[in-house]
Amino acid sequence: MNYDVIGDIHGCFDELVELIKQLGYHFKNGLPVHPEGRKLAFVGDAMDRGPKSLDVLQLLFAMQDAGILYYAPGNHCNKLYRFFKGNPVELLHGLEMTVTEWHQLEKHAQKRFKNRFIRFYEELPLYHRLHNELIVVHAGLREDMIGQALSRRIITFALYGEITGKYHSDGRPVRGNWAKTYQGKPWIVYGHTPVATPYFKNNTVNIDTGCVFGGALTALRFPEMEIYQVPSMQAFQPDRFHQYD
């Protein structure tokens, strides 16, 4: 099976639809279908910050119902899940925009959407290992974590990456570069940290090119290792992009 892995969407629904079509898919009964049988995969964070988070999620719900979804949940997915479960979370970092969209629904539709998202999230694996050659995860996975029983340490790493506990002056967390020491054979395709261009290091690639910050929405075609991109329709925010050492 060949895959097209899409980076962090963050509510950029129009760019997502354009990228899916650019990859050669057409929509049949609302679902993306490729004439050569390719499948879409996603590194997570479908929602928050962008203008159409609920539209993105509705597409993913339909794909999950059809049994064709390969989606690795991100930290924003986890936070929305905790919000819908009634846990105390701060409406910050774009969650407030998704919640505002949700509140604009009729009351019965709000309840239906909340329950569907909870089921959506609870049915997701932490990461996808597609054959033995490709791992799709949100923020990364060290070689020693692959195939191990899930623990808080592995879950945190998959959702947030290598956390240092330090922060930049503007409040952004200082992240370690786990990819520099990765020596595993499977390719790890991830996102979470916006970069100006896809970041290849060892057998890893970060394809979060900051669509919601005015960059691009990126897909990696696997195993061909070809990059496809759609320019963002959002305002450009250059300070939101990370530069690896």
LOVEX-964208 format. One line per 2 residues: number of its first residue (from 1); their letters; for each residue x, y, z of N, C-alpha, C. Coordinates in Angstrom, 3 decimals, padded with zeros to 6 digits. Layout:
REM residues N
NUM> a> X:Y:Z:X:Y:Z:X:Y:Z  ...
END
This chain:
REM residues 245
1> mn> 000.837:-001.194:000.000:000.000:000.000:000.000:000.872:001.244:000.000  000.506:002.235:-000.809:001.211:003.500:-000.852:000.374:004.577:-000.166
3> yd> 001.059:005.513:000.491:000.374:006.481:001.352:000.767:007.906:000.992  -000.142:008.811:001.313:000.117:010.244:001.239:-000.141:010.807:002.633
5> vi> 000.929:011.252:003.288:000.850:011.698:004.681:000.758:013.214:004.706  -000.257:013.733:005.369:-000.536:015.162:005.397:-000.175:015.734:006.764
7> gd> 000.458:016.908:006.752:000.901:017.571:007.974:-000.234:018.229:008.749  000.129:018.962:009.788:-000.836:019.608:010.683:-001.784:020.517:009.895
9> ih> -003.077:020.306:010.060:-004.090:021.027:009.289:-004.585:022.262:010.039  -004.855:022.136:011.319:-005.287:023.244:012.183:-006.433:024.053:011.573
11> gc> -007.450:023.358:011.133:-008.657:024.043:010.676:-008.585:024.636:009.289  -007.514:024.388:008.549:-007.370:024.923:007.184:-008.045:023.974:006.194
13> fd> -009.362:023.951:006.217:-010.129:022.984:005.447:-009.993:023.195:003.944  -010.041:024.439:003.501:-009.974:024.703:002.066:-008.635:024.255:001.483
15> el> -007.551:024.523:002.207:-006.242:024.076:001.757:-006.162:022.552:001.749  -006.798:021.916:002.737:-006.805:020.457:002.805:-007.479:019.856:001.579
17> ve> -008.654:020.352:001.234:-009.376:019.828:000.069:-008.556:020.025:-001.200  -007.923:021.196:-001.324:-007.104:021.460:-002.508:-005.917:020.502:-002.583
19> li> -005.276:020.241:-001.433:-004.128:019.338:-001.419:-004.549:017.913:-001.756  -005.657:017.468:-001.202:-006.146:016.120:-001.496:-006.387:015.951:-002.995
21> kq> -006.976:016.963:-003.620:-007.213:016.900:-005.070:-005.897:016.948:-005.841  -004.945:017.763:-005.374:-003.644:017.830:-006.028:-002.942:016.474:-006.004
23> lg> -003.175:015.710:-004.960:-002.582:014.384:-004.829:-003.252:013.342:-005.723  -004.309:013.733:-006.414:-004.945:012.839:-007.371:-006.188:012.132:-006.862
25> yh> -006.675:012.524:-005.689:-007.901:011.933:-005.148:-009.112:012.676:-005.699  -010.224:011.969:-005.783:-011.495:012.616:-006.049:-012.451:012.218:-004.928
27> fk> -013.480:013.013:-004.749:-014.420:012.753:-003.661:-015.627:011.983:-004.188  -015.858:010.829:-003.588:-016.996:009.984:-003.941:-017.823:009.761:-002.686
29> ng> -019.052:010.211:-002.703:-019.926:010.151:-001.524:-019.259:010.805:-000.320  -018.531:011.907:-000.582:-017.907:012.671:000.483:-016.580:012.142:000.974
31> lp> -016.089:011.049:000.361:-014.842:010.438:000.820:-013.765:010.551:-000.255  -012.512:010.806:000.133:-011.429:010.877:-000.846:-011.024:009.493:-001.344
33> vh> -011.030:009.319:-002.652:-010.703:008.033:-003.278:-009.636:008.273:-004.328  -008.600:007.416:-004.320:-007.527:007.557:-005.303:-007.650:006.451:-006.346
35> pe> -007.477:006.771:-007.621:-007.653:005.746:-008.663:-006.634:004.616:-008.579  -005.496:004.847:-007.939:-004.481:003.803:-007.804:-004.526:003.127:-006.434
37> gr> -005.548:003.428:-005.642:-005.705:002.773:-004.353:-004.839:003.322:-003.242  -004.248:004.500:-003.436:-003.432:005.106:-002.388:-004.322:005.477:-001.202
39> kl> -003.698:005.633:-000.031:-004.436:005.991:001.174:-003.851:007.251:001.795  -004.723:008.046:002.402:-004.293:009.240:003.127:-003.980:008.903:004.574
41> af> -002.954:009.548:005.115:-002.622:009.455:006.530:-002.358:010.875:007.035  -002.481:011.052:008.344:-002.397:012.393:008.918:-001.576:012.366:010.208
43> vg> -000.767:013.427:010.402:000.059:013.493:011.613:-000.667:014.177:012.769  -001.938:014.508:012.610:-002.724:015.011:013.724:-002.893:016.518:013.754
45> da> -003.526:016.992:014.831:-003.870:018.398:015.027:-004.670:018.937:013.859  -005.815:018.306:013.651:-006.734:018.732:012.594:-007.388:020.067:012.919
47> md> -007.481:020.389:014.214:-008.291:021.513:014.649:-007.462:022.601:015.340  -008.173:023.690:015.692:-007.648:024.834:016.448:-006.872:025.798:015.558
49> rg> -007.012:027.062:015.873:-006.284:028.174:015.237:-006.832:028.577:013.873  -007.247:027.626:013.049:-007.741:027.940:011.711:-009.243:028.156:011.681
51> pk> -009.786:028.480:010.493:-011.185:028.926:010.390:-012.239:027.829:010.317  -011.867:026.582:009.964:-012.894:025.568:009.696:-012.525:024.224:010.333
53> sl> -012.332:024.255:011.648:-011.938:023.031:012.337:-013.027:021.963:012.287  -014.288:022.376:012.430:-015.365:021.390:012.447:-015.527:020.724:011.082
55> dv> -015.308:021.466:009.999:-015.388:020.866:008.664:-014.297:019.806:008.483  -013.083:020.116:008.960:-012.000:019.130:008.874:-012.377:017.876:009.659
57> lq> -012.875:018.071:010.861:-013.207:016.927:011.702:-014.346:016.102:011.108  -015.326:016.756:010.518:-016.429:015.999:009.913:-015.913:015.097:008.794
59> ll> -014.948:015.576:008.021:-014.348:014.735:006.978:-013.630:013.545:007.610  -012.888:013.789:008.670:-012.172:012.698:009.338:-013.139:011.699:009.973
61> fa> -014.228:012.194:010.529:-015.251:011.290:011.079:-015.762:010.342:009.988  -016.055:010.917:008.824:-016.581:010.100:007.723:-015.558:009.067:007.279
63> mq> -014.286:009.456:007.234:-013.239:008.507:006.851:-013.103:007.409:007.898  -013.224:007.768:009.164:-013.153:006.760:010.223:-014.334:005.790:010.116
65> da> -015.509:006.313:009.872:-016.692:005.455:009.718:-016.532:004.488:008.554  -015.824:004.935:007.501:-015.621:004.102:006.318:-014.435:003.152:006.462
67> gi> -013.711:003.258:007.567:-012.571:002.367:007.794:-011.343:002.703:006.981  -011.213:003.976:006.570:-010.068:004.354:005.735:-009.229:005.452:006.387
69> ly> -009.353:005.634:007.699:-008.639:006.717:008.363:-007.357:006.214:009.018  -006.247:006.881:008.698:-004.959:006.656:009.361:-004.544:008.006:009.935
71> ya> -004.889:008.227:011.188:-004.724:009.534:011.819:-004.072:009.355:013.180  -002.964:010.069:013.396:-002.273:010.025:014.684:-002.675:011.263:015.490
73> pg> -003.265:011.112:016.658:-003.739:012.278:017.400:-002.588:013.148:017.882  -002.851:014.457:017.903:-001.868:015.408:018.395:-002.276:015.997:019.729
75> nh> -001.457:016.904:020.230:-001.732:017.519:021.518:-003.008:018.352:021.498  -003.325:018.983:020.361:-004.576:019.745:020.274:-005.784:018.803:020.281
77> cn> -005.654:017.637:019.680:-006.722:016.629:019.739:-006.962:016.205:021.180  -005.874:015.976:021.885:-005.956:015.544:023.275:-006.629:016.606:024.150
79> kl> -006.323:017.865:023.885:-006.892:018.945:024.699:-008.383:019.101:024.430  -008.800:018.989:023.158:-010.225:019.070:022.843:-010.969:017.886:023.460
81> yr> -010.345:016.723:023.440:-010.942:015.548:024.068:-011.158:015.789:025.564  -010.145:016.332:026.223:-010.270:016.591:027.663:-011.341:017.650:027.938
83> ff> -011.453:018.637:027.045:-012.502:019.651:027.185:-013.882:019.012:027.093  -014.078:018.167:026.069:-015.380:017.536:025.886:-015.701:016.535:027.006
85> kg> -014.696:015.993:027.653:-014.920:015.074:028.775:-015.195:015.821:030.076  -015.124:017.150:030.035:-015.449:017.947:031.203:-014.272:018.265:032.100
87> np> -013.059:017.990:031.633:-011.882:018.306:032.437:-011.554:019.796:032.328  -010.929:020.362:033.354:-010.576:021.789:033.290:-009.406:022.022:032.342
89> ve> -009.651:022.724:031.246:-008.598:023.091:030.290:-008.749:024.568:029.971  -007.646:025.215:029.664:-007.675:026.623:029.303:-008.028:026.769:027.821
91> ll> -008.911:027.694:027.536:-009.304:027.940:026.143:-008.293:028.886:025.511  -007.122:028.309:025.206:-006.008:029.061:024.645:-005.399:028.298:023.475
93> hg> -004.488:028.964:022.752:-003.705:028.338:021.681:-004.590:027.772:020.568  -005.708:028.442:020.334:-006.582:028.043:019.234:-007.780:027.204:019.636
95> le> -007.737:026.602:020.812:-008.890:025.813:021.259:-010.129:026.684:021.351  -009.942:027.952:021.741:-011.082:028.857:021.869:-011.808:029.033:020.535
97> mt> -011.077:028.939:019.421:-011.709:029.088:018.109:-012.545:027.866:017.759  -012.032:026.683:018.075:-012.808:025.458:017.829:-014.054:025.432:018.696
99> vt> -013.913:025.821:019.951:-015.056:025.826:020.871:-016.094:026.855:020.421  -015.640:028.002:019.914:-016.575:029.001:019.396:-017.356:028.445:018.209
101> ew> -016.662:027.765:017.292:-017.355:027.101:016.170:-018.395:026.124:016.691  -018.007:025.340:017.671:-018.887:024.313:018.231:-020.121:024.948:018.877
103> hq> -019.916:026.064:019.588:-021.042:026.732:020.255:-022.029:027.328:019.262  -021.604:027.531:018.020:-022.506:028.078:017.004:-023.473:027.033:016.457
105> le> -023.251:025.771:016.787:-024.175:024.714:016.387:-025.429:024.763:017.250  -026.508:024.198:016.734:-027.705:024.015:017.563:-027.376:023.066:018.716
107> kh> -028.141:023.171:019.806:-027.825:022.405:021.014:-027.750:020.901:020.761  -028.691:020.365:019.991:-028.672:018.932:019.731:-027.471:018.555:018.877
109> aq> -027.080:019.471:017.946:-025.918:019.212:017.106:-024.627:019.309:017.917  -024.595:020.202:018.903:-023.442:020.292:019.801:-023.220:018.960:020.525
111> kr> -024.295:018.410:021.058:-024.178:017.152:021.797:-023.740:016.018:020.885  -024.308:015.975:019.687:-023.955:014.925:018.737:-022.487:015.046:018.334
113> fk> -022.021:016.274:018.076:-020.633:016.469:017.672:-019.687:016.111:018.822  -020.011:016.529:020.020:-019.160:016.221:021.173:-019.019:014.715:021.356
115> nr> -020.125:014.017:021.314:-020.070:012.557:021.493:-019.313:011.879:020.355  -019.470:012.403:019.139:-018.756:011.809:018.003:-017.260:012.048:018.116
117> fi> -016.859:013.241:018.581:-015.430:013.492:018.731:-014.830:012.611:019.821  -015.537:012.431:020.905:-015.031:011.559:021.984:-014.799:010.154:021.443
119> rf> -015.753:009.637:020.671:-015.581:008.301:020.084:-014.433:008.294:019.080  -014.362:009.351:018.261:-013.275:009.498:017.287:-011.924:009.372:017.988
121> ye> -011.746:010.136:019.043:-010.452:010.169:019.731:-010.148:008.831:020.399  -011.133:008.256:021.042:-010.896:007.020:021.800:-010.592:005.833:020.891
123> el> -010.964:005.919:019.623:-010.684:004.831:018.688:-009.339:004.986:017.972  -008.645:006.103:018.189:-007.383:006.343:017.496:-006.218:005.649:018.193
125> pl> -005.324:005.002:017.449:-004.065:004.550:018.040:-003.154:005.752:018.256  -002.167:005.626:019.139:-001.245:006.727:019.392:-000.428:007.053:018.140
127> yh> -000.061:006.015:017.399:000.648:006.205:016.139:000.336:005.036:015.229  000.606:005.218:013.943:000.370:004.162:012.963:001.705:003.623:012.465
129> rl> 001.849:002.314:012.488:002.965:001.683:011.807:002.398:001.001:010.574  002.687:001.561:009.429:002.127:001.096:008.170:003.182:000.248:007.469
131> hn> 002.906:-001.049:007.388:003.925:-002.037:007.022:005.062:-001.922:008.054  006.260:-002.190:007.670:007.380:-002.030:008.587:008.228:-000.818:008.241
133> el> 007.808:-000.062:007.229:008.669:000.974:006.675:008.279:002.386:007.065  007.071:002.577:007.590:006.541:003.919:007.800:005.805:004.006:009.129
135> iv> 006.168:005.004:009.924:005.463:005.314:011.156:004.948:006.740:011.053  003.658:006.930:011.297:003.032:008.243:011.282:002.650:008.578:012.718
137> vh> 003.205:009.663:013.239:003.011:010.047:014.635:002.981:011.561:014.686  002.418:012.117:015.748:002.261:013.574:015.753:003.575:014.326:015.938
139> ag> 004.263:014.094:017.060:005.428:014.921:017.388:006.746:014.174:017.326  006.702:012.857:017.165:007.945:012.098:017.070:007.904:010.835:017.903
141> lr> 008.920:010.005:017.727:009.018:008.743:018.454:010.467:008.286:018.392  011.069:008.105:019.561:012.440:007.610:019.571:012.467:006.134:019.193
143> ed> 013.617:005.702:018.698:013.750:004.329:018.229:013.407:003.318:019.317  013.839:003.587:020.565:013.599:002.643:021.657:012.137:002.575:022.081
145> mi> 011.303:003.489:021.584:009.878:003.504:021.941:009.019:002.715:020.959  009.557:002.441:019.781:008.769:001.776:018.741:008.378:000.368:019.185
147> gq> 007.090:000.080:019.172:006.598:-001.246:019.517:006.499:-001.544:020.989  006.885:-000.586:021.848:006.826:-000.818:023.285:005.415:-000.574:023.814
149> al> 005.113:-001.177:024.954:003.827:-000.935:025.604:003.707:000.546:025.929  002.514:001.091:025.726:002.340:002.518:025.939:002.508:002.878:027.409
151> sr> 003.213:003.941:027.644:003.430:004.485:028.970:003.203:005.986:028.902  003.119:006.629:030.053:002.954:008.081:030.069:004.105:008.765:029.333
153> ri> 005.309:008.223:029.481:006.493:008.795:028.842:006.359:008.736:027.316  005.928:007.597:026.779:005.791:007.449:025.337:004.642:008.300:024.809
155> it> 003.532:008.315:025.517:002.385:009.126:025.090:002.756:010.597:025.041  003.431:011.086:026.090:003.837:012.487:026.132:004.782:012.815:024.991
157> fa> 005.710:011.911:024.701:006.670:012.149:023.621:005.955:012.197:022.273  005.030:011.268:022.048:004.314:011.218:020.774:003.460:012.460:020.557
159> ly> 002.922:013.024:021.633:002.057:014.194:021.528:002.814:015.507:021.501  003.945:015.580:022.238:004.631:016.860:022.432:006.078:016.864:021.951
161> ge> 006.647:015.713:021.624:008.036:015.661:021.218:008.979:015.678:022.402  010.206:016.050:022.141:011.240:016.064:023.180:011.156:017.373:023.965
163> it> 010.557:017.303:025.128:010.333:018.483:025.966:011.559:018.716:026.843  012.041:019.957:026.871:013.209:020.287:027.703:012.818:020.928:029.022
165> gk> 011.587:021.432:029.114:011.168:022.134:030.317:011.551:023.605:030.319  012.238:024.055:029.259:012.637:025.457:029.157:011.765:026.174:028.131
167> yh> 011.784:027.511:028.208:010.938:028.307:027.320:011.726:029.471:026.725  011.378:029.813:025.489:011.929:031.015:024.870:011.309:032.252:025.518
169> sd> 011.890:033.415:025.229:011.409:034.660:025.827:009.968:034.983:025.439  009.529:034.468:024.272:008.155:034.725:023.836:007.170:033.684:024.334
171> gr> 007.644:032.770:025.192:006.758:031.776:025.793:006.720:030.435:025.096  007.318:030.346:023.892:007.330:029.068:023.187:008.265:028.089:023.884
173> pv> 007.903:026.803:023.968:008.773:025.826:024.631:010.036:025.566:023.816  011.140:025.376:024.502:012.383:024.968:023.853:012.306:023.462:023.631
175> rg> 012.481:023.034:022.390:012.331:021.620:022.051:013.696:021.000:021.736  013.870:019.768:022.178:015.056:019.028:021.791:014.873:018.445:020.397
177> nw> 015.967:018.141:019.741:015.902:017.606:018.375:016.192:016.106:018.408  015.177:015.323:018.735:015.323:013.870:018.860:015.728:013.238:017.521
179> ak> 015.348:013.867:016.406:015.625:013.291:015.082:017.125:013.214:014.797  017.916:014.065:015.444:019.359:014.081:015.188:020.028:012.774:015.589
181> ty> 019.442:012.076:016.553:020.055:010.838:017.036:019.260:009.598:016.643  018.204:009.777:015.847:017.397:008.628:015.433:018.184:007.773:014.442
183> qg> 018.279:006.474:014.730:019.000:005.549:013.862:018.132:004.379:013.413  016.810:004.495:013.605:015.911:003.408:013.245:015.747:003.256:011.748
185> kp> 015.259:002.088:011.337:015.030:001.827:009.915:013.689:002.368:009.420  012.597:002.249:010.219:011.334:002.804:009.702:011.428:004.322:009.558
187> wi> 010.839:004.827:008.491:010.712:006.272:008.354:009.673:006.771:009.342  009.994:007.824:010.075:009.040:008.454:010.980:008.630:009.789:010.382
189> vy> 007.352:009.918:010.070:006.803:011.145:009.514:005.958:011.794:010.602  006.266:013.048:010.905:005.644:013.710:012.051:005.430:015.187:011.742
191> gh> 004.910:015.923:012.719:004.670:017.350:012.568:004.898:018.060:013.890  003.878:018.795:014.340:003.839:019.449:015.646:004.624:020.756:015.696
193> tp> 005.844:020.781:015.194:006.688:021.974:015.248:006.758:022.601:013.857  006.169:023.784:013.656:006.145:024.372:012.312:007.550:024.716:011.800
195> va> 007.808:024.328:010.564:009.080:024.624:009.906:008.783:025.224:008.535  009.709:026.039:008.039:009.475:026.724:006.768:009.435:025.752:005.595
197> tp> 010.275:024.721:005.662:010.303:023.680:004.636:010.396:022.337:005.341  009.927:021.248:004.716:010.005:019.936:005.367:011.430:019.647:005.840
199> yf> 011.521:019.160:007.075:012.824:018.944:007.708:013.153:017.457:007.689  014.118:017.085:006.842:014.580:015.702:006.745:015.821:015.530:007.620
201> kn> 015.796:014.500:008.466:016.956:014.175:009.292:016.956:012.687:009.564  018.055:012.018:009.163:018.097:010.561:009.270:016.844:009.996:008.590
203> nt> 016.191:009.003:009.158:014.970:008.466:008.538:013.733:009.105:009.157  013.745:010.429:009.253:012.590:011.152:009.786:012.334:012.378:008.920
205> vn> 011.084:012.839:008.939:010.760:014.093:008.253:009.595:014.777:008.957  009.801:016.051:009.274:008.759:016.898:009.849:008.055:017.605:008.695
207> id> 006.751:017.351:008.550:005.998:017.947:007.443:004.973:018.973:007.922  005.138:019.497:009.142:004.291:020.614:009.571:004.927:021.902:009.058
209> tg> 004.457:022.396:007.940:005.006:023.619:007.365:004.093:024.816:007.626  003.417:024.786:008.781:002.733:025.953:009.312:001.661:026.547:008.431
211> cv> 000.777:025.716:007.910:-000.289:026.239:007.055:-001.094:027.312:007.777  -001.427:027.079:009.026:-002.270:028.022:009.751:-001.531:029.317:010.068
213> fg> -000.204:029.294:009.937:000.598:030.497:010.161:001.057:031.138:008.848  000.402:030.777:007.758:000.703:031.401:006.483:001.765:030.695:005.662
215> ga> 002.161:029.488:006.057:003.150:028.722:005.303:002.503:027.925:004.185  002.469:026.617:004.354:001.853:025.745:003.352:001.337:024.498:004.052
217> lt> 000.385:023.839:003.415:-000.037:022.516:003.858:000.722:021.506:003.009  001.408:020.598:003.682:002.349:019.699:003.013:001.900:018.254:003.114
219> al> 002.155:017.504:002.060:001.973:016.051:002.059:003.270:015.400:001.598  003.584:014.279:002.219:004.699:013.438:001.780:004.129:012.198:001.121
221> rf> 004.495:011.968:-000.114:004.075:010.760:-000.835:005.077:009.654:-000.519  004.557:008.545:000.039:005.405:007.429:000.476:005.000:006.154:-000.253
223> pe> 005.948:005.385:-000.796:007.395:005.428:-000.550:008.181:006.297:-001.529  007.508:007.028:-002.394:008.223:007.810:-003.397:009.060:008.936:-002.791
225> me> 008.676:009.383:-001.565:009.354:010.479:-000.867:009.271:011.781:-001.654  008.120:012.009:-002.251:007.868:013.250:-002.982:007.032:014.190:-002.120
227> iy> 007.328:015.478:-002.211:006.623:016.493:-001.439:005.593:017.194:-002.326  004.376:017.315:-001.809:003.322:018.098:-002.448:002.895:019.186:-001.466
229> qv> 002.613:020.390:-001.986:002.243:021.486:-001.104:001.163:022.370:-001.723  000.339:022.936:-000.835:-000.637:023.956:-001.210:-000.337:025.191:-000.367
231> ps> -000.194:026.369:-000.986:000.069:027.582:-000.207:-001.086:027.900:000.737  -000.743:028.458:001.872:-001.753:028.827:002.855:-002.580:030.020:002.396
233> mq> -003.826:030.049:002.843:-004.685:031.210:002.644:-004.706:032.101:003.881  -003.914:031.759:004.891:-003.903:032.484:006.157:-002.797:033.540:006.161
235> af> -002.879:034.464:007.107:-001.875:035.525:007.230:-000.529:034.926:007.643  000.547:035.455:007.071:001.890:034.943:007.354:002.384:035.478:008.696
237> qp> 002.857:034.555:009.543:003.398:034.894:010.862:004.796:034.296:010.973  005.810:035.003:010.510:007.156:034.421:010.414:007.752:033.980:011.743
239> dr> 007.313:034.592:012.844:007.897:034.241:014.139:007.400:032.904:014.668  006.452:032.265:013.976:005.905:030.996:014.460:006.660:029.787:013.919
241> fh> 007.663:030.012:013.088:008.373:028.903:012.449:009.683:028.618:013.177  009.952:027.321:013.351:011.125:026.864:014.099:012.285:026.602:013.149
243> qy> 013.473:026.920:013.621:014.694:026.580:012.884:015.498:025.582:013.703  015.714:024.392:013.139:016.495:023.381:013.841:017.978:023.727:013.772
245> d> 018.688:023.352:014.831:020.150:023.521:014.841:020.806:022.552:013.871
END
